[in-house]
Amino acid sequence: MTTWRNCKTCETKRPIEDFYKHSQYKDGRMSWCKFCHSDKVKAKYNPLVRKARKLKYNYGITLDEYNSKLKEQDNLCAICKSDKPGGNGDFYVDHNHTTDQVRGLLCHWCNFMIGQCKEDPEILSAGIDYLKKWSQS
């Protein structure tokens, strides 16, 4: 005789064999069916889902807000206007580390430059002056 139970996720009545064994549950079976479990695992490792989760956790923005910002910038780096993000393959979210305000999306090298000058406009300006001095020679 087959034992039946309801899946807590899809709320479908299924045979007990459709639920993975798990020793921490009262009856030794998970509360969601194998099909729903598979969907959860696929969603968890979906690159877009992971990216959305990372954007929300690190910068407080949604994937839609990221894409909207990228569209505003014509899919280019906010500083050098390159269409090649470099690095991890996505443009980096540039933000103020004090206020956490998102400023724009940068390519790998522009993001690196901002970080190396410690987000200090005076250091960056001194670097510009230095380059101008030596490019005239």
C-alpha positions as CSV (number, residue, x, y, z in Angstrom):
1,M,0.0,0.0,0.0
2,T,1.4,3.4,-1.1
3,T,1.6,6.2,1.5
4,W,0.6,9.6,0.2
5,R,1.5,13.1,1.5
6,N,1.1,16.7,0.3
7,C,4.1,18.7,-0.9
8,K,4.4,22.0,1.1
9,T,5.6,23.8,-2.0
10,C,3.3,22.8,-4.9
11,E,0.5,21.5,-2.6
12,T,0.1,18.3,-4.7
13,K,-0.7,15.0,-3.2
14,R,2.1,12.6,-4.1
15,P,3.4,9.1,-3.1
16,I,5.9,9.1,-0.3
17,E,8.6,7.9,-2.7
18,D,8.4,11.3,-4.5
19,F,10.0,12.9,-1.4
20,Y,13.7,12.6,-0.6
21,K,14.7,10.9,2.6
22,H,16.0,13.2,5.3
23,S,16.8,12.1,8.9
24,Q,16.1,15.5,10.5
25,Y,12.4,15.4,9.5
26,K,9.8,13.7,11.8
27,D,8.8,11.1,9.3
28,G,12.2,10.8,7.7
29,R,11.2,12.6,4.5
30,M,11.5,16.2,3.2
31,S,8.4,18.3,3.2
32,W,8.7,19.2,-0.5
33,C,8.7,16.7,-3.4
34,K,11.7,15.8,-5.5
35,F,10.3,18.0,-8.4
36,C,10.0,21.1,-6.3
37,H,13.4,20.4,-4.7
38,S,14.9,20.2,-8.2
39,D,13.4,23.5,-9.1
40,K,14.7,25.1,-5.9
41,V,18.2,23.8,-6.6
42,K,18.1,25.0,-10.3
43,A,16.9,28.5,-9.2
44,K,19.6,28.7,-6.5
45,Y,22.4,28.2,-9.0
46,N,20.9,30.1,-11.9
47,P,23.5,32.8,-12.8
48,L,20.9,35.6,-13.0
49,V,19.4,34.7,-9.6
50,R,22.9,34.6,-8.1
51,K,23.7,38.0,-9.7
52,A,20.5,39.5,-8.5
53,R,21.1,38.2,-5.0
54,K,24.7,39.6,-5.0
55,L,23.5,43.1,-6.2
56,K,20.8,43.3,-3.6
57,Y,23.1,42.1,-0.7
58,N,26.2,44.2,-1.6
59,Y,24.7,47.3,-3.1
60,G,21.0,47.4,-2.2
61,I,19.9,47.4,-5.9
62,T,17.9,45.1,-7.9
63,L,19.0,43.4,-11.2
64,D,16.4,45.7,-13.0
65,E,18.0,48.8,-11.4
66,Y,21.5,47.6,-12.5
67,N,20.2,47.0,-16.1
68,S,18.5,50.3,-16.1
69,K,21.7,52.1,-15.0
70,L,23.6,50.2,-17.7
71,K,21.1,51.3,-20.3
72,E,21.4,55.0,-19.1
73,Q,25.1,54.7,-19.7
74,D,24.5,53.2,-23.2
75,N,26.1,49.9,-22.1
76,L,29.4,51.7,-21.6
77,C,31.7,52.4,-18.7
78,A,30.7,55.6,-16.9
79,I,34.3,57.0,-17.1
80,C,36.2,55.7,-20.2
81,K,33.1,54.8,-22.3
82,S,34.5,51.3,-23.0
83,D,32.0,48.7,-24.0
84,K,34.3,46.0,-22.6
85,P,33.7,45.5,-18.8
86,G,36.8,43.2,-18.4
87,G,37.4,41.5,-15.1
88,N,34.5,39.2,-14.2
89,G,32.6,40.0,-17.4
90,D,30.1,42.5,-15.9
91,F,30.5,46.2,-15.2
92,Y,31.4,46.9,-11.6
93,V,29.0,48.8,-9.4
94,D,30.8,51.9,-8.2
95,H,29.5,53.2,-4.9
96,N,30.4,55.6,-2.2
97,H,31.9,53.5,0.6
98,T,30.7,56.0,3.3
99,T,27.1,56.5,2.1
100,D,26.7,53.4,0.1
101,Q,25.1,55.5,-2.7
102,V,25.5,53.9,-6.1
103,R,27.3,56.3,-8.5
104,G,27.6,54.3,-11.8
105,L,28.9,51.2,-13.5
106,L,32.6,51.0,-14.4
107,C,34.8,48.7,-16.4
108,H,37.5,46.7,-14.5
109,W,40.3,49.2,-15.1
110,C,38.3,52.4,-14.1
111,N,37.0,50.6,-11.0
112,F,40.6,49.7,-10.2
113,M,41.8,53.3,-10.7
114,I,39.1,54.7,-8.4
115,G,40.0,52.2,-5.7
116,Q,43.8,52.8,-6.0
117,C,43.4,56.5,-5.6
118,K,41.3,55.8,-2.4
119,E,38.3,57.6,-4.0
120,D,40.2,60.9,-3.3
121,P,39.7,63.5,-6.0
122,E,42.9,65.3,-5.0
123,I,45.0,62.2,-5.6
124,L,43.3,61.6,-8.9
125,S,43.8,65.3,-9.9
126,A,47.5,65.1,-8.9
127,G,47.8,62.0,-11.1
128,I,46.3,63.9,-14.0
129,D,48.7,66.9,-13.5
130,Y,51.6,64.4,-13.4
131,L,50.5,62.8,-16.7
132,K,50.0,66.2,-18.4
133,K,53.5,67.3,-17.3
134,W,55.2,64.3,-18.7
135,S,53.1,64.0,-21.9
136,Q,54.2,67.5,-23.0
137,S,57.9,66.6,-23.0
